[in-house]
């Protein structure tokens, strides 16, 4: 992302992964079971997460924060 910014790239496409949302803890799931962009898996949840899913959540959040 920083290299793209330095090269004055105007647009970047971020391809999400369902792994960024598929490990939502039961207490964080919406009551109507309809997910939207506000729902994320919590990489620090008490039940833990698989490393792959955790990496996808952290990478996508980092991209959006950038």
One Martini backbone bead per residue (centre of mass of N, CA, C, O) as a GRO file, in nm:
protein
   66
    1UNK     BB    1   0.060   0.063  -0.022
    2UNK     BB    2   0.302   0.252   0.003
    3UNK     BB    3   0.411   0.202  -0.283
    4UNK     BB    4   0.158   0.303  -0.427
    5UNK     BB    5   0.166   0.586  -0.312
    6UNK     BB    6   0.454   0.660  -0.417
    7UNK     BB    7   0.349   0.591  -0.727
    8UNK     BB    8   0.058   0.723  -0.762
    9UNK     BB    9  -0.170   0.544  -0.712
   10UNK     BB   10  -0.525   0.575  -0.750
   11UNK     BB   11  -0.605   0.255  -0.743
   12UNK     BB   12  -0.737  -0.004  -0.527
   13UNK     BB   13  -0.796  -0.351  -0.501
   14UNK     BB   14  -0.991  -0.522  -0.260
   15UNK     BB   15  -0.994  -0.859  -0.168
   16UNK     BB   16  -1.189  -1.036   0.003
   17UNK     BB   17  -1.269  -1.252   0.281
   18UNK     BB   18  -1.467  -1.469   0.453
   19UNK     BB   19  -1.266  -1.490   0.697
   20UNK     BB   20  -1.343  -1.196   0.815
   21UNK     BB   21  -1.650  -1.333   0.914
   22UNK     BB   22  -1.672  -1.656   0.989
   23UNK     BB   23  -1.560  -1.599   1.312
   24UNK     BB   24  -1.806  -1.517   1.465
   25UNK     BB   25  -1.921  -1.475   1.751
   26UNK     BB   26  -2.215  -1.546   1.887
   27UNK     BB   27  -2.243  -1.260   2.041
   28UNK     BB   28  -2.186  -1.100   1.742
   29UNK     BB   29  -2.432  -1.187   1.613
   30UNK     BB   30  -2.695  -1.120   1.442
   31UNK     BB   31  -3.023  -1.181   1.504
   32UNK     BB   32  -3.099  -1.196   1.178
   33UNK     BB   33  -2.832  -1.310   1.020
   34UNK     BB   34  -2.738  -1.029   0.895
   35UNK     BB   35  -2.473  -0.924   0.716
   36UNK     BB   36  -2.225  -0.663   0.722
   37UNK     BB   37  -1.968  -0.423   0.725
   38UNK     BB   38  -1.979  -0.431   1.059
   39UNK     BB   39  -1.888  -0.729   1.043
   40UNK     BB   40  -1.646  -0.902   1.247
   41UNK     BB   41  -1.394  -1.072   1.333
   42UNK     BB   42  -1.245  -1.154   1.648
   43UNK     BB   43  -0.908  -1.203   1.713
   44UNK     BB   44  -0.962  -1.174   2.054
   45UNK     BB   45  -1.125  -1.400   2.120
   46UNK     BB   46  -1.169  -1.646   2.354
   47UNK     BB   47  -1.177  -1.891   2.136
   48UNK     BB   48  -1.035  -1.802   1.908
   49UNK     BB   49  -0.825  -1.846   1.606
   50UNK     BB   50  -0.734  -1.907   1.314
   51UNK     BB   51  -0.467  -1.795   1.146
   52UNK     BB   52  -0.596  -1.737   0.873
   53UNK     BB   53  -0.836  -1.567   0.968
   54UNK     BB   54  -0.674  -1.362   1.127
   55UNK     BB   55  -0.508  -1.254   0.884
   56UNK     BB   56  -0.754  -1.145   0.723
   57UNK     BB   57  -0.857  -0.942   0.923
   58UNK     BB   58  -0.595  -0.776   0.967
   59UNK     BB   59  -0.542  -0.703   0.667
   60UNK     BB   60  -0.807  -0.555   0.607
   61UNK     BB   61  -0.796  -0.347   0.831
   62UNK     BB   62  -0.527  -0.222   0.741
   63UNK     BB   63  -0.625  -0.126   0.466
   64UNK     BB   64  -0.855   0.058   0.570
   65UNK     BB   65  -0.672   0.233   0.759
   66UNK     BB   66  -0.484   0.343   0.523
   0.00000   0.00000   0.00000
